[in-house]
Amino acid sequence: MAESLPPPTPLTALHPRREPAPRRLVRHLKDRSARAGILSRPLFGSLPLRRWVPSEVHSLLDYRGGVIAAVAGQLSANPVARRTGWVLGALSVGVTLLTDSRLSAAKLIPIEAHELWDYTFGKAAVLAPFALGYARTNPVVAAVHVLVGLSAIGMALVTDYRCVTGMHLGGELATDPEGIGA
């Protein structure tokens, strides 16, 4: 008696189709599981006010804000506004590159310190045109710097800050979970 062979497996069962990139990105940004990172500790017991914006989106907006501040300063004829734009832009991008988050190059700065930096950067960007005196001579550059600063503060108030390695400001607690992939 001849043995019956199982029906051939379709090619799609052996090689499942990859999820389309836009859908994968949306799923990744909505991820609130432990895979998305370790929650930051609240600053002063209450900050951020809400955790609406994913940490990755916040990182992208930090990079964008730094580039915008630098470009706006570079387009100015005022040397003070130009230097201020470069300093604000370089510091914003530099701190974001060194923060313990998914979209950074090195995980050296705790996520809570980055949150404090966001508030400090926002305040500096808002006050710089007035304190350094280029608000009247270069109102467009001043407006851009003020808007970048206000957006940094606004985003910091509603970001779901998450770290990757488990590094926290003030050290780790015994109750902290391990880093991702640890």
C-alpha positions in Angstrom: 0.0 0.0 0.0 1.5 3.3 -1.0 1.9 6.0 1.6 0.1 9.1 0.9 2.3 12.2 0.9 1.2 15.4 2.6 0.1 18.1 0.3 2.9 20.5 -0.7 3.3 23.5 1.5 2.6 26.8 -0.2 5.7 29.0 -0.7 4.1 31.7 1.4 4.1 29.3 4.4 7.8 28.8 4.2 8.6 32.4 3.7 6.0 34.6 5.3 5.7 38.1 3.9 7.2 40.9 5.9 5.0 43.4 7.4 4.9 46.6 5.3 7.2 49.3 6.6 4.5 51.9 7.4 2.5 49.4 9.4 5.6 48.2 11.2 6.6 51.8 12.1 3.1 52.6 13.5 3.1 49.4 15.5 6.5 50.2 16.8 5.5 53.7 17.8 2.4 52.5 19.6 4.3 49.8 21.5 4.0 50.4 25.3 5.3 47.0 26.4 8.6 46.3 28.1 10.1 45.9 24.7 9.6 49.6 24.1 11.9 50.5 27.0 12.0 51.1 30.7 9.8 53.9 32.0 11.7 57.0 33.4 11.1 58.0 36.9 8.9 61.1 37.4 10.8 64.3 37.9 9.7 66.3 41.0 7.0 63.7 41.4 4.9 64.9 38.6 6.8 65.5 35.3 6.0 64.7 32.5 2.3 65.6 32.9 1.2 63.0 30.4 2.9 60.2 28.5 1.3 60.6 25.1 4.3 61.1 22.7 6.5 58.0 22.2 10.2 58.5 23.1 11.3 57.8 19.5 9.1 60.5 18.1 10.5 62.9 20.8 14.0 62.0 19.8 13.3 62.7 16.1 11.7 66.1 17.1 14.8 66.9 19.2 17.0 66.3 16.2 14.7 68.4 14.0 14.6 71.2 16.5 18.4 71.3 16.8 18.8 71.4 13.0 16.1 74.1 12.7 17.8 76.3 15.4 21.2 75.9 13.7 19.9 76.7 10.2 17.9 79.7 11.4 21.0 81.1 13.1 23.1 80.4 10.0 20.7 82.4 7.8 21.1 85.4 10.1 23.4 88.3 9.3 23.8 88.9 13.0 26.9 87.1 14.4 25.4 86.7 17.8 22.2 85.1 16.4 24.4 82.9 14.2 26.5 81.6 17.1 23.5 81.1 19.3 21.8 79.0 16.6 24.9 76.9 16.2 25.2 76.4 20.0 21.5 75.6 20.5 21.5 73.2 17.5 24.8 71.4 18.4 23.8 71.0 22.0 20.3 69.7 21.2 21.6 67.2 18.7 24.6 66.2 20.8 22.6 65.6 24.0 20.0 63.5 22.0 22.8 61.5 20.4 24.2 60.6 23.8 21.0 59.9 25.7 19.9 56.4 26.8 17.2 56.0 24.2 16.5 53.8 21.1 17.5 56.5 18.5 20.8 57.6 20.0 24.4 56.7 19.1 25.7 56.2 22.6 23.8 55.5 25.8 25.7 57.8 28.2 23.1 60.3 29.5 20.2 59.0 31.7 16.7 59.6 30.3 15.7 61.7 33.3 18.8 64.0 32.7 17.6 64.3 29.1 14.2 65.4 30.3 15.8 68.0 32.5 17.8 69.1 29.5 14.7 69.5 27.4 13.2 72.0 29.9 16.6 73.8 30.2 17.1 73.9 26.4 13.5 75.2 25.9 14.0 77.9 28.4 17.4 78.9 26.9 16.0 79.0 23.3 13.0 81.1 24.4 15.2 83.6 26.3 18.3 83.8 24.1 16.9 86.3 21.5 16.0 88.7 24.3 19.0 88.2 26.6 21.5 88.4 23.7 19.8 91.3 22.0 19.0 89.9 18.5 15.2 89.8 18.9 14.8 93.3 17.4 17.5 93.1 14.7 16.6 89.6 13.6 13.0 89.0 14.5 12.6 86.0 12.2 15.5 84.1 13.7 14.3 85.1 17.2 10.8 83.8 16.4 12.2 80.5 15.2 14.4 80.1 18.3 11.4 81.0 20.5 9.2 78.5 18.7 11.8 75.7 18.9 12.1 76.4 22.6 8.4 76.4 23.3 8.0 73.1 21.3 10.8 71.5 23.3 9.1 72.4 26.5 5.7 71.3 25.2 7.0 68.0 24.0 8.8 67.4 27.2 5.6 67.8 29.2 3.8 65.0 27.2 6.6 62.6 26.3 6.6 58.9 27.4 10.3 58.9 28.3 11.8 55.4 28.2 15.4 54.3 28.6 17.0 51.3 27.0 19.8 50.2 29.4 18.0 51.0 32.7 20.4 53.9 33.5 18.5 56.4 35.8 19.4 59.7 37.2 20.6 59.1 40.8 21.5 55.5 40.2 19.5 52.3 39.8 17.1 51.0 42.4 16.8 47.3 43.4 13.3 47.3 41.9 14.3 48.6 38.5 13.9 46.1 35.7 16.9 44.9 33.7 17.9 46.7 30.5 16.5 45.5 27.1 18.4 42.4 26.0 20.2 42.1 29.3 
